[in-house]
């Protein structure tokens, strides 16, 4: 079974993670959980931003507004999914005494949010109308 499939199974049966390695210091597990919650808050903020763009920038062309809103909504959904995946991967690594997993996701998320923000600034400054 692939590592990703195994991680997805752990999303729905986190008690199985105890079958691997040794129990880490609880402070590390709690820090991992706080990071998970921070990613969820970020995902919720992105979803809220997507709805806000769609509702509160009616002066933008429909395609531009919907494109930016969908980009933020998709980023929010990916952020929530990535949160649980990262939590399980980190918990497994800590239990096994391995290095914590690295990810390109924060850089990709930052790039996406930055691009949408620049598009919003340009759209607001130019006053695109539908």
C-alpha positions in Angstrom: 0.0 0.0 0.0 1.3 3.5 -0.9 2.3 5.9 1.9 -0.5 8.3 0.8 -3.2 5.6 0.9 -1.9 4.5 4.3 -2.1 8.2 5.5 -5.6 8.5 4.2 -6.7 5.4 6.1 -5.2 7.0 9.3 -7.4 10.1 8.8 -10.4 8.0 9.7 -8.8 5.6 12.2 -6.2 7.8 14.0 -6.0 5.2 16.8 -4.1 3.0 14.4 -1.2 5.4 14.5 -0.3 4.0 18.0 0.7 0.8 16.3 3.7 2.4 14.9 6.9 3.2 16.8 7.1 4.7 20.2 4.9 7.3 21.8 6.5 10.7 21.4 6.7 13.4 24.1 3.1 14.6 24.4 4.3 18.2 23.9 5.3 17.4 20.3 2.0 15.7 19.6 0.1 18.7 21.0 2.3 21.0 18.9 1.4 18.9 15.9 -2.3 19.2 16.7 -2.0 23.0 17.1 -0.4 23.2 13.7 -3.2 21.1 12.3 -5.7 23.5 13.8 -3.8 26.5 12.3 -4.0 24.9 8.9 -7.8 24.5 9.3 -8.2 28.1 10.3 -6.2 29.1 7.2 -8.5 27.0 5.1 -11.6 28.5 6.6 -10.2 32.0 6.1 -9.5 31.2 2.4 -13.1 29.9 2.0 -14.4 33.0 3.6 -12.2 35.1 1.3 -13.5 33.3 -1.7 -17.1 34.0 -0.8 -16.2 37.6 0.0 -14.6 38.1 -3.4 -17.7 36.8 -5.1 -20.1 38.8 -3.0 -18.3 42.1 -2.4 -16.5 42.8 -5.7 -19.5 42.9 -8.0 -17.7 45.5 -10.2 -15.3 43.0 -11.5 -16.0 41.1 -14.6 -17.9 37.9 -13.9 -15.1 35.6 -15.1 -12.4 37.5 -13.2 -14.5 37.5 -10.0 -15.5 33.9 -10.2 -12.0 32.8 -11.1 -10.5 34.5 -8.1 -13.3 33.2 -5.8 -12.9 29.7 -7.1 -9.1 29.9 -6.7 -9.5 30.9 -3.0 -12.2 28.3 -2.4 -10.1 25.6 -3.9 -7.1 26.7 -1.9 -9.2 26.5 1.3 -10.4 23.0 0.5 -6.8 21.9 -0.3 -5.6 23.5 2.9 -8.1 21.5 5.0 -7.2 18.3 3.3 -3.5 19.0 3.6 -3.9 19.7 7.3 -5.1 16.2 8.2 -2.6 14.6 5.8 0.3 16.6 7.3 -0.9 15.8 10.8 -0.8 12.1 10.2 2.6 12.2 8.4 4.2 14.2 11.2 2.7 12.0 13.9 4.0 8.9 12.2 7.4 10.4 11.7 7.6 11.4 15.4 6.6 7.9 16.5 9.2 6.3 14.2 12.0 8.7 15.2 12.3 10.0 11.6 12.8 13.5 10.3 9.5 15.4 9.9 8.2 15.4 6.4 8.9 18.4 4.1 6.3 19.9 1.9 6.0 22.3 -1.0 2.4 23.1 -0.1 3.1 26.2 1.9 5.1 27.7 -1.0 2.4 26.8 -3.5 -0.4 28.1 -1.2 1.5 31.4 -0.7 2.0 31.8 -4.5 -1.7 31.2 -5.2 -2.9 33.6 -2.5 -0.3 36.2 -3.7 -1.5 35.9 -7.3 -5.1 36.2 -6.4 -4.3 39.3 -4.2 -2.4 40.9 -7.1 -5.3 40.2 -9.4 -7.7 41.7 -6.9 -5.5 44.8 -6.5 -5.3 45.3 -10.3 -9.0 44.7 -10.7 -10.0 47.2 -8.0 -7.5 49.8 -9.3 -8.6 49.4 -12.9 -12.3 49.2 -11.9 -13.1 46.4 -14.2 -16.8 46.3 -14.9 -19.0 43.4 -15.9 
